[in-house]
Amino acid sequence: MSKLASLFLLGLIVSVTVPASAEDKSQKESDSNIVVSDDGVSISENELRYVIQNWTPELRKSAATDGGDRIELLNQVLAIKKIAAQADDLTPEADGDVYWDLEMRLRQAKQVYMVKHFMATLEVPDMTELSKERYETEKRKYAHVLEQRSSSHILIRCDPRNCNGEKEEKRAQEALAKLKAGEKFEELAKEYSEDPGSKSKGGKFDAWLNRETTNVDGAYLKSVFLLDEPGDYTDVVRSQFGFHIIRLDEIKPAYDRPYDEVKDRIIAALENEYKQLTVKAYDDNFRFTDEVYIDNETVDKLLEPYLSEKE
């Protein structure tokens, strides 16, 4: 396959629309000029204009400047339409499930397309005033920033899979005793800690934590939030990594962001809610009406073979 053909397949085929199910689309465009025609299949001016618009810039440039490339591209365009037209010859009587498989795929594609088209043309109202109300009624959801805490620790590693912890806990208790005796936390971290990420930094844990932090060991997180004031430290705490002595370094109090900082987020959420509700209403318009007719006898007959089917 030539480079041009490869580019064509990547840049065009993905944008080919669903073929007409009953008649050649060019017949529906009798008011348009026929630009390419062969073997009973044709491409109209409007049709080709849309195809070219969806080519990549490289393909458009090739077709505009090279006659050979232009012929190859037009050949590909028409070939796609010829192949797609073969689907028009399928019938439920002659082709059975093959026909219905294609029919259901076409229906689904058309349904998805129409919903997308509906969404693309939907006019969303200005949500500014409603966003102000939402800010007041759901401030915790949109504006609340949880209290954050920074910490340091001394870690004596102990993998529970191959460590009973007796020796390691004893070493942690030794470091704790020195801390209580007045030695500096940072110096003890450099001497005792086995956490390579914080040891050289005096035990500093480089992350602000809140009560909902998920990527930190639960025992460590709980211990940080049990401390009252910066400078307070725990007794020896066991986690999945070993034995810690944890110090609270700093607290950033909880607060609510001002409206202007979260306005765009609230409006985006309201617009999304509006779209979801509107699409549901759009879908509901096509549900059963009061005049619906159902041949329950036939439906029962079709479903009967599945009565004993296991879920």
N, C-alpha and C positions, 0 to 999 in steps of 0.2 A: 504493500500500500504506500502511495506517495505521501510526502510530508503534507501536501495540500489536502489530500483526501483525509488524512488523519486529523488535521486541524478542522476540516469541515465536519467530520463526525463528532468531534468534541464541541464545536461551537454552534452547530445547527441542530443536529438530531435531538439533542436534549430539549430544544424549544419547539419541536414539532407538535402541533395541536392534534386533538382527537379527530380522526377522519370522519367524514359524513357517513351516516349509516344507510342512506337511501339513494342519494344522488350525488354526482360530482359537484363539488362546491363551485367550480367555475361556471356551472349552469345557473347558480344562484346569483352570479355577478355578471349578468348579461350586459349591464351598463358599463362594464369595464373592458378595456382592450385586452385581447389575448396576446401574451408576450412569447410564450413557449407552448408548443403543441406537438404531440407525437403519440401515435397509436391510440387515439381516442381520449387521451388525457392531456389537460392543458393547465397552464399557469396564467392567471390574469395579472394585470398591472398592479392592482391593489394587493393581491396575494404575494407577488414577488417583492413589492415594496416592504411588506411586513417581514418577510423572510430576510431580506437584506439588512433591515434594521436590527435584526437579532443575530447577525453574524458578528464575529470578532472584528476589531479594526484591521487586523492583518488579513483576514479573508476579504473584507471590503476593498482594501487596497489592492490585493491581488486581482480581484475581478475587475477593478477599474483600470488597471494598468497593463494587464497581460491577457491577450485574447485566448490563449490556450487554457489558462487557469479559469477564465470566465466560462468557457465551454464545459470544462470539467465540473465546475460548481453548479451550473445550470442542469447538467446531466444528473448530478446527485440529487438536486431538488426534485426533478421530475421523477427520478427512480423511486424516491421515497413515496411520492404520491401514487405512483403506479402500484407499488407493493401494498400500500395502505388500502387502495381501492379493491384489492382482492378480498378484503374482509366483507365488502358489500355483497359478495356472491354466496356467503354463508347463509344457510337457512336452518330453522329449528328442525324441520322434517328430515333434511339430508345430513345435517352435521351434529344434531343433538347437543350433547354437553359442550362441545367445542363452540358452537354458536352461543350458548347461554353463558359460558365462561367469558367470552368476549363482551357480550351484552352487559353483564354485570360489572365488568371492569370499566366499560364506557360510562355506565350510569354513575358508578362511584366517582370516576374522574370528573364527570360533569357536575356532580353534586359538590365535590370539593371545590371545583373551579367557581361555581356560582356563589358558594359561601364566601370564598376569598374575594370575589368581585363585589359582593354585598358589603363586606368589611372595608374594602378599598374605597368605596363610594359613600360610606357612612359618615354623616356629619355629627361629630361629637360636640356637645354643648360646652360652653365655658364652665369649667369646674372651680374657678377661683373662689367664689363665695362659699361653695359647699366645702372646699378644702379647709377654709377657716373654721367651719363648724367641726369638721372631722378632726382638726388639730386639737380642739378643746375637748372633744368627747373621747378621743383615742390617743391622747398625748403619750401615754406609756408605750404604745405600739410604734408611733412614728417619731417621737422626739426624745424619749427617755434614754439617757446614757447611764448605764449601771456604774456603781462605784468600782474603781479599779485600784489594784494594789500591786506594788512591786516588792520583790523579796530577794533574799540571798539564802544560800544553804551550804551545809557541809554534808557530803554524801559518802558513806562507807558502803561500797557496792556489795550486794549479796543477791545472787540469782537464786530464787526459791527452788529451782529445779535441781541445783547441786550445792546448796548452801544451807546448813541448819541455822546459821545466824549467831551462834553463841559467841564466837570470836569477834565477829564484826560488830555485834551490839556492844560488846565490852569496849571495843575501840571507840565507838561513838560516845559511850558514856564517859570515857576518859577525856574526849574533846569537850564534852559538855561540862565536866567538872572544872576544866581549865577556864572555860568561858565564864562560868559562875564565879570563879576565883579572880576574875578581872582581866584576863588576857583578851586581846582584840580578836573579834570575830574574823576579820580579814586575814590575819596572820594564821589563825587556826585553820581556816579554809585552805590556805596554801600548804599548810603542813599535813592536814589530815584528809582533805576531800579527794575523792577519786572520780569526780566529774570533770572530764577534760575541758568541757565547754565553759566552766565557771571557775575552776580552781585558780587559774592565773589572775583572775579578776576579783579575787577576794571572796569568791562564792557567789558573785552577782548573777542572778537568774534574769537573762535578757528578754523578759516578756512581761507586759502588764496583764494582770489576771482579773477577771470578774467572776461572779458566782456561776455564770453559765459557760465558762471556758470548757471546751471539750477535749482539747489536745494535751491536757496535763493530767498526770496521775491523780485520781480522786482523793487519796489520802493527803497528798501534798496540798491540793487546792483547799480542802476542808481546813487543814491546819493553818494556812495563810489567813483564812477568814475567821478563825477563832482567836487570833491575836488582837489586842485592843489598840495599841499605840505603836507608831514607828519606833523601832529599837527593841521592842519585845521579841522574845524568841521562844521556841517550843522546847519541850523535853525531846527525847529521842523518839522519832516517828518512823514507823516502818511502812514502806511502799513496795511496789513490785520491783523497784530497782535496788532497794537496800534500806539502810538506816540513815535518816536525815536529822539534822538540827536546822530548823528553819527560822529565819529572822524576817520580820516585817520591816521594810525600808521606807515606804512612802504610800500615802493614800490620796487618791483623787476622788473627791466626793461625787456622788451621783448628782445629775442635773438634767434639765430639759433643754434641748436645743430650741432656739427661737424659731418662730414660724417661718421666717424668710429662709432659714437654712434647710428646712425640710419641705418647703412648699412644693417644689418640683416632684419630689417623691410621692407626696400625697395626691397631687393632681394626676400623676401617672397611674397610681393605684385606682383612683376614681374612674379615670377614663377606661381602664381595663375592665373594671366592674361593669361599667355602662355597656361596653362592647359585648361582654359575655351575656348579659341580660338581654341585649338587643338581638344577638344571634339566636338565643334560645327562643325569643318571641318570633323571630323569622322562621325558625324551624317549626315552631308550634302551628304556624299558619298553614303548614302542609300536612298536618296530622288529620285524622278522621274528622269528617264533618257529620252533621246530623243525618245526612242522606246516605251514609256509607252502607254498602251491601256486602255481606259476607256469606258465601256458600259454606256453611259450617259442615255440612255433610261431606263435601269434597275435602275440606281441610282435615277433618277427622280421618278420612281415608288415607290421605297423604302422610299423616303423622302416626297412623296405627303401627307401622313396622318398627317405630322407635319407642313404643310404650315400655318395653322391657329393657331398653338400652341403659347400660350402666353409666353413671356420671363420671 
